[in-house]
Amino acid sequence: MARGSGRADTWLIVLGQSSQALGMGGISLFLPLIREDLGLSFAQAGQLAAAATLVYALMQVPAGWLTDRYSPKKLFCAGVLGTNAMSLAFAVVHPYGWLLAVQAVSGLFRSLIFAPGMMLIREQFPADRKATAMGLYVAGGFASSVLLNILGPLAVGPLGWRWLFVVFGGTGVLWALLYHRVGTDPHREPGAFPRLAEVRRLFGHPALWLIGVIQFARLATAQGLAFWLPSYLVAEHAMSLAGAGAIAATSALITAPSNLLGGWLSDRLGRPLLVIAVALTALCASLAVLPLVGGVLPLLAVIGVNALFVQLYFGPLFGVGLHYLGQRTAGFSSGFGNFCANAGGFAAISALGTIKDSTGSFTLGFQLLAGLYALALLAVLALTRTTSLTEGPVPPPAAAPAPASAARKQEPPAGAR
């Protein structure tokens, strides 16, 4: 757990971050109703989420740089407030073009949540629990998805999807105002922000790009499958919206604790790359099998395996980034990794809808996602042969041995060798 004095900060950070999941998850869950209400094709419906994801992805590197340079608390509060204001706007705007614009602005504000929030929550945990902290950061989003998918189908009948978006937005605005009042900024020494030369060095290091490949594959499935899962179950397995929502809720219920489990395993074993490789292997297999299963129980089993592993390696992956690329540029490198991740999310959300319109099935899309995970496994293998950015050259044999404490400080985690 976080240090006692920071527990209020910790939970308000988690609640603020998780509020964005209600807006995005609401579009996914109620997509059949939204499509019918607005008269949209599958491709057009996909663009509602893709517009927000594209802007969000493009803003990740600038948002990471701002996090290293300015107050992460102020950036986080602005992001949570603006994102939920756009949920309120989504509820009252009718023309499709304006809804796309609202989603694009929502993506801009959402970009100010991720990197600042990651920095804020890491400050609430000791040094040997950083992966656990990052797992907790996203677990709240999946917990809110569980509530959404269980209660949403029950509430949408009497309230309608627009009023539910009013509830989502209003709740998120409340969390933003509370954290602005009681939250604290991490202490920084004057001039502690990274210089431009340090940022340039990142782009010349292979670990930045290898981690980017893994991140691209991570969110391509985490967002692509999550967004289209209710529509897939309704369109290709003839399920009701309530049944599809129950399965999506169960999936999110499995995923929420797996975020914490992955971070805990990484911290406990000291082998983050092993945790990442196991998760990628399971995900590759589950996506390859998903289009082939027909019965309800096999389908639920495959979706459950995917849900267990899809975010298991979130904390370990960002922890590996900190090891290879250093702490001083943590905001920038995390932002770059999340840019790659959301580029994958944008591509998957757009492509799966287009593939469904073109082929009448999601099968090809799921097979392409399985191929992405195979590519990510190759990137993990390449990372095991990569040294960290801060690791100095190997001393010649005649050099005096370094003190034991220094040797321990420079030695990378066993799973990152």
C-alpha positions in Angstrom: 0.0 0.0 0.0 0.9 3.6 -0.3 2.5 5.5 2.6 -0.1 6.4 5.2 0.1 10.2 4.6 -0.5 9.7 0.9 -3.5 7.4 0.9 -6.0 10.2 0.1 -3.8 11.3 -2.7 -3.5 7.8 -4.0 -7.2 7.0 -4.2 -8.1 10.4 -5.7 -5.5 9.8 -8.4 -6.9 6.4 -9.1 -10.5 7.7 -9.1 -9.6 10.6 -11.4 -7.8 8.4 -13.8 -10.6 5.8 -13.8 -13.2 8.4 -14.6 -12.1 8.5 -18.2 -12.8 4.8 -18.6 -16.5 5.5 -18.1 -16.7 7.8 -21.1 -14.7 5.6 -23.4 -16.3 2.4 -22.1 -19.8 3.9 -22.3 -19.3 4.5 -26.1 -18.2 0.8 -26.4 -21.1 -0.7 -24.4 -23.8 1.5 -25.8 -22.5 1.4 -29.3 -25.4 -0.6 -30.7 -27.8 2.0 -29.3 -25.7 5.0 -30.4 -25.4 3.5 -33.9 -29.2 3.1 -34.2 -29.9 6.5 -32.7 -27.4 8.3 -35.1 -27.7 6.0 -38.1 -24.0 5.1 -38.2 -22.1 2.3 -40.0 -19.6 0.2 -38.1 -16.7 2.2 -39.6 -18.3 5.5 -38.6 -19.0 4.2 -35.1 -15.4 3.2 -34.8 -14.3 6.7 -35.7 -16.0 8.1 -32.6 -13.4 6.3 -30.4 -10.6 6.5 -32.9 -10.8 10.3 -33.1 -10.2 10.6 -29.3 -7.5 7.9 -29.4 -5.6 9.6 -32.3 -5.4 13.0 -30.7 -4.5 11.3 -27.3 -1.7 9.3 -29.0 -0.2 12.4 -30.8 -0.2 14.4 -27.5 1.6 11.7 -25.4 5.1 12.9 -26.1 4.3 16.6 -25.5 2.4 15.7 -22.4 5.3 13.7 -21.1 7.7 16.6 -21.7 5.2 18.9 -19.8 5.2 16.4 -16.9 9.0 16.5 -16.6 8.9 20.3 -16.8 5.8 21.6 -14.9 3.5 20.7 -12.1 2.1 17.2 -12.6 -0.8 17.9 -10.2 -2.1 20.9 -12.2 -1.7 19.0 -15.5 -3.6 16.0 -14.0 -6.4 18.1 -12.6 -6.8 19.9 -15.9 -6.9 16.6 -17.8 -9.5 15.0 -15.6 -11.7 18.1 -15.6 -11.5 18.6 -19.3 -12.1 15.0 -20.2 -15.2 14.8 -18.1 -16.5 18.1 -19.4 -16.3 16.4 -22.9 -18.4 13.5 -21.6 -21.0 16.1 -20.6 -20.8 17.6 -24.1 -21.1 14.2 -25.8 -24.4 13.8 -24.0 -26.0 17.0 -25.5 -24.4 17.2 -29.0 -26.4 15.5 -31.8 -24.7 16.0 -35.2 -22.1 13.3 -36.0 -19.5 15.8 -37.1 -19.8 17.7 -33.8 -19.5 14.4 -31.8 -16.2 13.7 -33.7 -15.0 17.1 -32.6 -16.0 16.5 -29.0 -14.1 13.2 -29.1 -11.0 14.9 -30.5 -11.0 17.5 -27.7 -11.6 14.7 -25.2 -8.4 13.0 -26.5 -6.4 16.3 -25.9 -7.5 16.5 -22.3 -7.0 12.7 -21.7 -3.4 13.1 -22.7 -2.8 15.2 -19.7 -4.0 12.4 -17.3 -1.6 9.5 -18.1 2.0 10.7 -17.6 1.3 13.2 -14.8 -0.8 10.6 -13.0 1.9 8.0 -13.3 4.4 10.3 -11.8 2.0 11.3 -9.0 1.2 7.8 -7.9 4.8 6.6 -8.1 5.6 9.2 -5.4 3.1 7.6 -3.0 5.0 4.2 -3.0 8.5 3.2 -1.9 11.2 2.5 -4.5 10.7 -1.3 -4.4 7.0 -1.1 -5.2 7.0 1.1 -8.3 5.6 -1.6 -10.6 2.8 -2.2 -8.1 2.0 1.5 -8.0 1.7 1.6 -11.8 -0.5 -1.5 -11.8 -2.8 0.1 -9.2 -3.0 3.2 -11.4 -4.8 1.4 -14.2 -6.7 -1.1 -12.0 -9.2 1.6 -11.0 -10.1 2.1 -14.7 -11.0 -1.6 -15.0 -12.9 -1.6 -11.7 -15.1 1.3 -13.1 -15.6 -0.7 -16.3 -16.9 -3.6 -14.2 -19.5 -1.3 -12.6 -20.3 0.2 -16.0 -20.9 -3.1 -17.8 -23.0 -4.6 -14.9 -25.1 -1.5 -14.2 -25.1 0.2 -17.5 -27.5 -2.2 -19.3 -29.9 -1.9 -16.4 -29.8 1.9 -16.2 -29.8 2.7 -19.9 -33.5 1.6 -20.3 -35.0 4.2 -17.9 -32.3 6.9 -18.4 -31.1 6.6 -21.9 -27.4 6.6 -22.9 -27.2 10.4 -23.0 -28.2 10.9 -19.4 -25.7 8.2 -18.4 -23.0 10.3 -20.0 -24.1 13.2 -17.9 -23.7 11.1 -14.7 -20.2 9.9 -15.9 -19.0 13.5 -16.6 -20.4 15.0 -13.4 -18.7 12.3 -11.2 -15.4 12.9 -12.9 -15.6 16.6 -12.5 -16.1 16.0 -8.7 -12.9 13.9 -8.5 -10.9 16.6 -10.3 -12.1 19.3 -7.9 -11.4 17.2 -4.8 -7.9 16.3 -5.9 -7.1 19.9 -6.8 -8.1 20.9 -3.3 -6.3 18.2 -1.2 -3.6 16.7 -3.5 0.1 17.5 -3.3 2.8 17.9 -6.0 6.0 15.9 -5.8 9.0 17.8 -4.5 11.6 18.8 -7.2 14.9 20.5 -6.8 15.4 23.6 -8.9 16.6 22.7 -12.4 15.7 19.0 -12.0 13.9 18.8 -15.3 15.8 17.1 -18.2 17.6 19.1 -20.8 17.0 18.8 -24.6 20.3 16.9 -25.0 19.1 14.2 -22.6 15.9 13.9 -24.6 17.9 13.5 -27.8 19.9 10.7 -26.3 16.7 8.7 -25.7 15.8 8.7 -29.4 19.2 7.1 -30.2 18.7 4.2 -27.7 17.2 1.0 -29.1 15.3 0.3 -25.9 13.0 3.3 -26.6 11.9 1.8 -29.9 11.7 -1.8 -28.7 9.5 -0.8 -25.8 7.4 1.2 -28.3 6.8 -1.9 -30.4 5.5 -3.8 -27.3 3.4 -0.8 -26.2 1.8 -0.7 -29.7 0.8 -4.3 -29.5 -0.4 -3.9 -25.9 -3.1 -1.3 -26.5 -4.0 -2.5 -29.9 -5.7 -5.4 -28.2 -6.5 -3.8 -24.9 -8.5 -1.0 -26.6 -9.4 -2.7 -29.9 -10.9 -5.8 -28.4 -12.5 -4.0 -25.4 -14.2 -1.5 -27.7 -15.5 -4.0 -30.2 -16.2 -6.9 -27.8 -19.9 -6.0 -27.1 -20.6 -5.5 -30.8 -18.7 -8.7 -31.7 -20.9 -10.7 -29.3 -24.1 -9.1 -30.4 -23.4 -9.3 -34.2 -21.6 -12.6 -34.5 -22.9 -14.6 -31.5 -26.4 -13.3 -31.4 -26.2 -12.2 -27.8 -28.4 -9.5 -26.2 -26.9 -6.2 -25.1 -27.3 -7.3 -21.4 -25.5 -10.6 -22.1 -22.7 -8.9 -23.9 -22.4 -6.3 -21.1 -22.2 -9.1 -18.5 -19.4 -10.8 -20.4 -17.6 -7.4 -20.8 -18.0 -6.8 -17.1 -16.6 -10.2 -16.2 -13.7 -9.5 -18.5 -13.0 -6.2 -16.8 -13.4 -7.9 -13.4 -10.6 -10.3 -14.3 -8.4 -7.7 -15.7 -8.6 -5.2 -12.8 -6.7 -7.4 -10.2 -4.3 -8.7 -12.9 -2.8 -5.2 -13.1 -1.8 -5.4 -9.5 -0.8 -9.1 -9.8 1.6 -8.3 -12.7 3.2 -5.4 -10.8 3.6 -7.5 -7.6 5.1 -10.4 -9.6 7.6 -8.1 -11.3 8.6 -6.5 -8.0 8.8 -9.8 -6.2 10.7 -11.8 -8.8 12.9 -9.0 -10.2 12.3 -10.4 -13.7 9.9 -8.0 -15.5 10.8 -9.2 -19.0 9.8 -12.8 -18.0 6.4 -11.5 -16.8 6.0 -9.6 -20.1 7.0 -12.6 -22.3 4.6 -15.0 -20.6 1.7 -12.5 -21.0 2.5 -11.9 -24.6 2.6 -15.6 -25.4 -0.8 -16.2 -23.8 -2.4 -13.2 -25.6 -1.0 -14.3 -29.0 -2.5 -17.8 -28.5 -5.9 -16.5 -27.2 -6.4 -14.1 -30.1 -5.5 -16.8 -32.7 -8.1 -19.1 -31.2 -10.9 -16.6 -30.6 -12.4 -16.6 -34.1 -12.4 -20.5 -34.1 -14.5 -21.1 -31.0 -18.3 -21.4 -31.4 -19.8 -22.6 -28.1 -20.5 -20.2 -25.2 -18.3 -21.9 -22.7 -15.2 -22.1 -25.0 -15.8 -18.5 -26.0 -16.0 -17.4 -22.4 -12.8 -19.3 -21.6 -10.8 -17.7 -24.4 -12.1 -14.2 -23.4 -11.2 -14.9 -19.8 -7.6 -15.9 -20.7 -7.3 -12.7 -22.8 -8.7 -10.6 -19.9 -6.2 -12.2 -17.4 -3.1 -11.3 -19.4 -4.0 -8.2 -21.4 -2.9 -5.8 -18.7 -0.8 -8.2 -16.5 2.4 -6.7 -18.0 1.4 -3.0 -17.8 3.4 -2.2 -14.6 6.4 -4.4 -15.6 6.6 -2.8 -19.0 6.7 0.8 -17.7 9.2 -0.4 -15.0 11.5 -1.8 -17.7 11.3 1.6 -19.4 12.5 3.3 -16.2 15.4 0.8 -15.9 16.6 1.2 -19.5 16.0 4.9 -20.0 16.4 6.4 -16.5 14.4 8.4 -14.0 15.2 12.0 -15.1 13.3 11.6 -18.4 10.6 9.3 -16.9 7.7 11.6 -18.0 9.0 11.9 -21.6 9.8 8.2 -22.1 6.5 7.1 -20.5 4.8 9.6 -22.8 6.5 8.1 -25.8 5.6 4.6 -24.8 2.0 5.6 -24.3 2.1 7.4 -27.7 3.1 4.1 -29.3 0.4 2.2 -27.3 -2.4 4.6 -28.3 -1.2 4.6 -31.9 -1.9 0.8 -31.7 -5.3 1.5 -30.1 -6.2 3.9 -32.8 -5.1 1.5 -35.6 -7.0 -1.4 -34.0 -10.2 0.4 -33.3 -10.3 1.8 -36.9 -9.2 -1.4 -38.6 -11.5 -3.8 -36.8 -14.6 -1.7 -37.8 -13.4 -1.4 -41.4 -12.6 -5.1 -41.6 -16.1 -6.0 -40.2 -17.7 -3.8 -42.9 -15.5 -5.2 -45.7 -15.5 -8.9 -44.8 -18.7 -9.3 -42.7 -16.6 -10.7 -39.8 -14.0 -9.7 -37.1 -11.9 -12.8 -37.8 -9.2 -11.2 -39.9 -8.8 -8.4 -37.4 -8.3 -10.8 -34.5 -5.7 -12.7 -36.5 -3.8 -9.5 -37.3 -3.7 -8.7 -33.5 -2.3 -12.2 -32.8 0.5 -11.4 -35.3 1.3 -8.1 -33.5 1.9 -10.1 -30.3 4.3 -12.4 -32.1 6.2 -9.3 -33.2 6.2 -7.9 -29.6 7.8 -11.2 -28.4 10.7 -10.6 -30.8 11.1 -7.1 -29.3 11.3 -8.7 -25.8 14.0 -11.0 -27.0 16.0 -8.0 -28.4 15.6 -6.1 -25.1 17.4 -8.9 -23.3 20.5 -8.1 -25.4 20.3 -4.3 -24.8 22.1 -2.3 -22.1 20.5 0.6 -20.2 21.0 4.2 -21.2 22.8 5.0 -18.0 25.1 2.0 -17.9 28.7 3.1 -18.5 31.3 1.2 -20.6 32.8 -2.0 -19.3 36.1 -1.2 -17.5 39.3 -2.7 -18.8 40.7 -5.7 -16.9 43.4 -3.7 -15.2 41.0 -1.2 -13.8 40.4 -1.2 -10.0 37.2 -3.0 -9.1 34.2 -0.8 -8.2 32.9 -0.8 -4.6 30.3 -3.5 -3.9 27.6 -0.9 -3.3 28.2 0.7 -6.7 28.2 -2.6 -8.4 24.9 -3.4 -6.9 23.5 -0.1 -7.9 24.5 -0.5 -11.6 23.5 -4.2 -11.9 20.2 -4.4 -13.8 17.3 -6.5 -12.6 17.6 -10.2 -13.4 14.7 -10.1 -15.8 16.1 -7.2 -17.8 19.6 -8.8 -18.5 
